[in-house]
């Protein structure tokens, strides 16, 4: 038996088995009613603000307050693909709001020509996508020619060699030549760079090929740093750790006091979202001087750039395991194609040398 001030009240009829839903509410008060029904193997739970009339088995909607929550108002969408997906809302007969037009779950919504036209006119002011993204590994560093340097110098303070500086200067000229091949006069470059000394020095060498008015901006981005191998590294211990990594798996093995490639993947995911947001809002150019010939240059490290590509193109762990580092100041160019996506602007032989399989190359094509 229920207490005197509580009652079991039928609220609505199940649309499947036609049995009543029942909820227990307190009389004379507004309550958020949990509606449960488990008859004939139907399981539902609905909530609503209702008012129970004393000594009555009927319910009526609350007289005032905010309108019922409509989840259809909060569906995400993308433009211009119009990949909208409404999830449909059932009404509780007798006391809920009027049933909105719904779309069957799992099927794309259909839009009239006027709706599509209004959507495109609303988003016609979106900034242009970048012409290309150029990934650059730093020049030859002291750690590349003498591994013992890591035992006495923090990884973040390892500098370029003389050869690495010359590589950086030449890389800047190569990037400029690539961009000028578009035969456009309004091009610019925006740079993202790891805060490590060798990448900052590489950026300075690259920047010597550009006049100030050609550089849209530079951002130091800590998430582009090298994989953390630990603090001052013991040379012999690192050789053992790297041998263990080969047996354990290069993606998941975490160095003591350091990171795994999977850890790098997590922070690169955050950077990728920042990059996409920067592209969407046109952070690289003023609204009055937007150009379709914006070039983004990311100066980082070997493994970090491989993980960036893995995240961007949604490669599997197995596919990542087969990739190799770029050479010092080697570039990988992601160029805007006719379909509006950034694909690798390289020959099949160059991609195979990087470690890409035929399936990965075919996906790019």
C-alpha positions as CSV (number, residue, x, y, z in Angstrom):
1,X,0.0,0.0,0.0
2,X,1.1,3.5,-0.7
3,X,1.1,6.3,1.9
4,X,-1.9,8.6,2.0
5,X,-0.1,11.4,0.3
6,X,1.2,9.3,-2.6
7,X,-0.7,7.6,-5.4
8,X,-0.1,5.5,-8.4
9,X,-1.5,7.3,-11.4
10,X,-1.8,6.0,-15.0
11,X,-0.1,8.6,-17.2
12,X,-0.3,7.4,-20.8
13,X,-0.8,4.4,-22.9
14,X,2.1,2.5,-24.4
15,X,2.2,2.9,-28.2
16,X,3.5,-0.7,-28.6
17,X,1.5,-2.9,-26.3
18,X,-1.3,-0.5,-25.4
19,X,-0.8,-1.0,-21.7
20,X,-0.7,1.9,-19.3
21,X,2.4,3.5,-18.0
22,X,2.3,4.1,-14.3
23,X,4.2,6.6,-12.2
24,X,4.2,7.3,-8.5
25,X,3.9,11.0,-7.6
26,X,3.3,13.1,-4.5
27,X,-0.1,14.9,-4.5
28,X,-0.6,18.7,-4.4
29,X,3.0,19.4,-5.5
30,X,4.9,19.8,-8.7
31,X,7.2,16.9,-9.3
32,X,9.5,15.5,-12.0
33,X,7.7,12.3,-12.6
34,X,9.7,9.2,-13.6
35,X,7.4,7.1,-15.8
36,X,8.3,3.5,-16.0
37,X,6.7,0.7,-17.9
38,X,7.9,-2.9,-18.2
39,X,4.7,-4.8,-19.3
40,X,4.9,-7.1,-22.2
41,X,8.7,-6.7,-22.4
42,X,8.4,-3.0,-23.2
43,X,10.8,-0.8,-21.2
44,X,10.5,2.9,-21.2
45,X,11.3,5.8,-18.9
46,X,9.9,9.3,-19.5
47,X,10.1,12.4,-17.3
48,X,7.9,15.5,-17.2
49,X,6.8,18.3,-14.8
50,X,3.2,17.5,-14.0
51,X,0.7,18.5,-11.4
52,X,-1.5,15.9,-9.7
53,X,-5.0,17.0,-8.8
54,X,-5.9,15.7,-5.2
55,X,-8.0,12.6,-5.2
56,X,-8.0,12.4,-8.9
57,X,-6.3,9.9,-11.2
58,X,-5.9,12.4,-14.1
59,X,-2.9,14.5,-14.9
60,X,-2.6,17.8,-16.6
61,X,0.4,19.7,-17.8
62,X,2.1,22.3,-15.6
63,X,0.4,25.7,-16.2
64,X,3.6,27.7,-16.4
65,X,7.3,27.3,-16.9
66,X,9.7,26.8,-19.8
67,X,8.5,24.9,-22.9
68,X,9.3,21.2,-23.1
69,X,12.9,20.4,-24.2
70,X,13.0,19.7,-27.9
71,X,16.2,17.7,-28.8
72,X,15.6,18.4,-32.5
73,X,16.8,22.0,-31.8
74,X,20.2,20.8,-30.9
75,X,21.1,18.5,-33.7
76,X,24.6,19.1,-35.2
77,X,25.1,19.6,-38.9
78,X,27.9,20.3,-41.4
79,X,28.0,22.5,-44.4
80,X,28.0,22.0,-47.4
81,X,27.5,18.3,-47.1
82,X,24.2,18.8,-45.2
83,X,24.9,15.6,-43.2
84,X,22.1,16.2,-40.9
85,X,20.5,13.5,-38.9
86,X,17.3,14.0,-36.9
87,X,16.5,11.5,-34.2
88,X,12.7,11.8,-34.0
89,X,10.7,12.4,-30.9
90,X,7.7,10.4,-29.7
91,X,5.0,12.3,-27.8
92,X,3.2,11.1,-24.7
93,X,-0.4,11.2,-25.7
94,X,-2.7,13.3,-23.7
95,X,-0.4,15.7,-21.9
96,X,2.8,16.3,-23.9
97,X,3.4,18.9,-26.6
98,X,2.3,18.6,-30.2
99,X,4.3,16.0,-32.1
100,X,6.9,17.6,-34.3
101,X,7.7,16.4,-37.8
102,X,10.2,13.6,-37.4
103,X,12.6,11.8,-39.6
104,X,12.9,8.1,-39.3
105,X,16.1,7.1,-37.4
106,X,19.0,6.2,-39.6
107,X,17.8,8.0,-42.7
108,X,19.0,11.4,-43.8
109,X,16.6,14.3,-43.7
110,X,15.2,15.7,-46.9
111,X,15.3,19.4,-47.5
112,X,13.5,21.6,-50.0
113,X,15.4,23.7,-52.6
114,X,14.6,26.9,-50.7
115,X,16.0,25.4,-47.4
116,X,19.2,24.4,-49.1
117,X,19.5,27.8,-50.7
118,X,19.1,29.6,-47.4
119,X,21.7,27.4,-45.8
120,X,24.3,28.2,-48.4
121,X,23.5,31.9,-48.4
122,X,23.8,31.8,-44.6
123,X,27.3,30.2,-44.7
124,X,28.5,32.0,-47.9
125,X,30.8,34.1,-45.8
126,X,32.9,31.3,-44.5
127,X,36.7,31.9,-45.0
128,X,38.4,30.0,-47.8
129,X,40.2,26.7,-46.9
130,X,44.0,26.8,-46.9
131,X,45.6,26.0,-50.3
132,X,47.9,23.4,-48.7
133,X,49.4,22.2,-45.4
134,X,53.2,21.6,-45.5
135,X,54.7,19.3,-42.8
136,X,58.4,19.9,-42.2
137,X,60.8,17.9,-40.0
138,X,63.6,19.9,-38.3
139,X,67.1,20.1,-39.7
140,X,69.9,17.8,-38.6
141,X,70.5,18.3,-34.9
142,X,73.3,17.5,-32.5
143,X,71.3,14.6,-31.2
144,X,71.0,13.1,-34.8
145,X,74.8,12.9,-35.0
146,X,75.7,12.2,-31.4
147,X,73.2,10.3,-29.2
148,X,75.3,11.0,-26.1
149,X,74.2,14.7,-26.3
150,X,70.9,13.6,-24.7
151,X,72.8,12.5,-21.6
152,X,74.0,16.1,-20.8
153,X,71.5,18.4,-22.7
154,X,67.8,18.5,-22.3
155,X,66.0,17.2,-25.4
156,X,64.2,20.6,-25.7
157,X,67.6,22.4,-25.9
158,X,69.3,20.2,-28.5
159,X,70.3,22.6,-31.3
160,X,70.9,22.3,-35.1
161,X,74.3,21.4,-36.5
162,X,75.9,23.6,-39.2
163,X,74.5,21.2,-41.8
164,X,71.1,21.4,-40.2
165,X,71.0,25.2,-40.5
166,X,71.9,25.0,-44.2
167,X,69.2,22.4,-44.7
168,X,66.7,24.8,-43.1
169,X,67.7,27.7,-45.3
170,X,67.3,25.5,-48.4
171,X,64.0,24.2,-47.2
172,X,62.6,27.7,-47.0
173,X,63.6,28.3,-50.6
174,X,62.0,25.0,-51.7
175,X,58.7,25.9,-49.9
176,X,58.7,29.3,-51.6
177,X,59.3,27.8,-55.0
178,X,56.5,25.3,-54.4
179,X,54.0,28.1,-53.4
180,X,55.0,30.4,-56.3
181,X,54.3,27.5,-58.7
182,X,50.6,28.4,-58.2
183,X,51.2,31.6,-60.3
184,X,49.2,33.7,-57.8
185,X,50.3,37.1,-56.4
186,X,48.3,37.1,-53.1
187,X,49.8,34.1,-51.4
188,X,50.9,34.0,-47.8
189,X,52.2,31.5,-45.3
190,X,51.3,30.9,-41.7
191,X,53.6,28.8,-39.4
192,X,53.0,26.5,-36.5
193,X,56.2,25.4,-34.7
194,X,57.3,23.1,-31.9
195,X,58.9,25.0,-29.0
196,X,62.1,22.9,-29.1
197,X,65.3,24.7,-30.0
198,X,66.0,22.7,-33.1
199,X,62.6,23.4,-34.6
200,X,62.7,27.1,-33.7
201,X,66.1,27.3,-35.4
202,X,64.7,25.5,-38.4
203,X,61.8,27.9,-38.7
204,X,64.3,30.9,-38.6
205,X,66.2,29.3,-41.5
206,X,63.0,28.7,-43.4
207,X,61.8,32.3,-42.7
208,X,64.8,33.8,-44.5
209,X,63.1,33.0,-47.8
210,X,60.0,35.1,-47.0
211,X,59.5,38.8,-46.9
212,X,57.6,40.0,-43.8
213,X,54.4,40.8,-45.8
214,X,54.3,37.2,-47.0
215,X,54.2,35.8,-43.4
216,X,50.6,35.8,-42.1
217,X,51.7,34.7,-38.6
218,X,53.7,32.4,-36.4
219,X,52.4,30.3,-33.5
220,X,54.5,28.3,-31.1
221,X,52.5,25.2,-30.3
222,X,53.7,23.0,-27.4
223,X,51.5,20.1,-28.5
224,X,53.8,19.7,-31.6
225,X,56.8,18.9,-29.4
226,X,58.8,15.7,-29.8
227,X,57.8,12.4,-28.1
228,X,59.1,12.6,-24.5
229,X,61.7,9.9,-24.0
230,X,62.3,10.9,-20.3
231,X,64.7,13.5,-18.8
232,X,68.4,13.2,-19.2
233,X,68.8,9.9,-21.0
234,X,71.2,7.1,-20.2
235,X,72.6,6.1,-23.5
236,X,72.9,2.3,-22.8
237,X,69.6,2.2,-21.1
238,X,67.9,3.9,-24.1
239,X,69.3,1.3,-26.4
240,X,67.7,-1.4,-24.2
241,X,64.4,0.5,-24.1
242,X,64.2,0.9,-27.8
243,X,64.9,-2.8,-28.3
244,X,62.0,-3.6,-25.9
245,X,59.8,-1.1,-27.9
246,X,60.3,-3.1,-31.1
247,X,59.0,-6.2,-29.3
248,X,56.2,-4.4,-27.5
249,X,55.0,-2.3,-30.3
250,X,56.1,1.2,-31.4
251,X,52.7,2.8,-30.9
252,X,51.9,1.6,-27.4
253,X,55.3,1.3,-25.7
254,X,55.8,4.1,-23.1
255,X,59.3,5.1,-22.1
256,X,60.0,5.3,-18.4
257,X,59.2,8.9,-17.3
258,X,58.2,9.6,-20.9
259,X,55.5,9.1,-23.5
260,X,54.3,6.5,-25.9
261,X,53.2,7.3,-29.4
262,X,49.6,6.8,-28.1
263,X,50.2,9.6,-25.7
264,X,51.4,11.8,-28.5
265,X,48.3,10.9,-30.5
266,X,46.1,12.3,-27.7
267,X,47.7,15.7,-27.6
268,X,47.9,15.8,-31.5
269,X,44.2,15.2,-31.5
270,X,43.8,18.3,-29.4
271,X,46.0,20.3,-31.8
272,X,44.1,19.0,-34.8
273,X,40.9,20.4,-33.4
274,X,42.5,23.7,-32.7
275,X,43.8,23.7,-36.3
276,X,40.4,23.0,-37.7
277,X,38.9,25.7,-35.6
278,X,41.5,28.2,-36.8
279,X,40.7,27.2,-40.4
280,X,36.9,27.5,-39.9
281,X,37.1,31.0,-38.4
282,X,39.8,32.2,-40.8
283,X,42.3,33.1,-38.1
284,X,45.1,33.5,-40.6
285,X,43.7,36.4,-42.5
286,X,41.8,39.6,-41.9
287,X,38.2,39.4,-43.3
288,X,38.8,42.3,-45.7
289,X,41.9,40.5,-47.3
290,X,41.0,36.9,-47.4
291,X,42.8,34.8,-50.1
292,X,42.4,31.2,-51.3
293,X,46.2,31.0,-51.4
294,X,47.0,30.6,-47.8
295,X,49.7,28.0,-47.0
296,X,50.1,26.5,-43.5
297,X,53.5,25.2,-42.5
298,X,54.0,22.9,-39.5
299,X,57.6,22.5,-38.3
300,X,57.9,19.6,-35.9
301,X,59.5,16.2,-35.3
302,X,59.6,12.9,-37.0
303,X,57.2,10.8,-34.9
304,X,55.0,13.8,-34.1
305,X,54.4,14.4,-37.8
306,X,53.7,10.7,-38.4
307,X,51.1,10.7,-35.7
308,X,49.6,13.9,-37.1
309,X,49.1,12.2,-40.4
310,X,47.7,9.1,-38.7
311,X,45.1,11.3,-36.9
312,X,44.3,13.4,-39.9
313,X,43.7,10.5,-42.3
314,X,42.4,8.1,-39.6
315,X,45.0,5.4,-40.2
316,X,45.1,2.3,-38.0
317,X,47.8,1.5,-35.5
318,X,49.0,-1.3,-37.8
319,X,49.3,1.2,-40.7
320,X,51.2,3.6,-38.4
321,X,53.7,0.9,-37.4
322,X,54.8,0.6,-41.0
323,X,55.7,4.4,-41.4
324,X,59.2,5.9,-41.3
325,X,60.4,9.3,-40.2
326,X,60.9,12.1,-42.8
327,X,64.5,12.9,-43.4
328,X,65.8,16.2,-41.9
329,X,63.9,19.1,-43.4
330,X,62.1,16.8,-45.8
331,X,58.5,17.9,-46.5
332,X,55.2,16.2,-46.9
333,X,52.7,18.3,-48.8
334,X,48.9,18.0,-48.2
335,X,47.3,19.9,-51.0
336,X,43.7,20.9,-51.6
337,X,42.2,18.8,-54.3
338,X,39.1,19.2,-56.6
339,X,36.9,17.4,-54.0
340,X,37.8,20.0,-51.3
341,X,39.9,17.6,-49.2
342,X,43.6,17.8,-48.4
343,X,45.5,14.9,-50.0
344,X,49.2,14.1,-50.2
345,X,50.8,15.8,-53.2
346,X,53.4,13.1,-53.9
347,X,54.1,10.3,-56.3
348,X,53.2,6.7,-55.4
349,X,56.9,5.8,-55.1
350,X,57.5,8.7,-52.7
351,X,54.6,7.5,-50.5
352,X,55.8,3.9,-50.6
353,X,59.3,5.1,-49.4
354,X,57.5,6.8,-46.5
355,X,56.0,3.4,-45.6
356,X,52.5,3.7,-47.0
357,X,50.8,0.6,-48.2
358,X,49.0,0.3,-51.6
359,X,45.7,0.5,-49.8
360,X,46.7,3.8,-48.2
361,X,47.9,5.2,-51.5
362,X,44.7,4.1,-53.2
363,X,42.7,5.8,-50.5
364,X,44.6,9.1,-51.2
365,X,43.8,8.8,-54.9
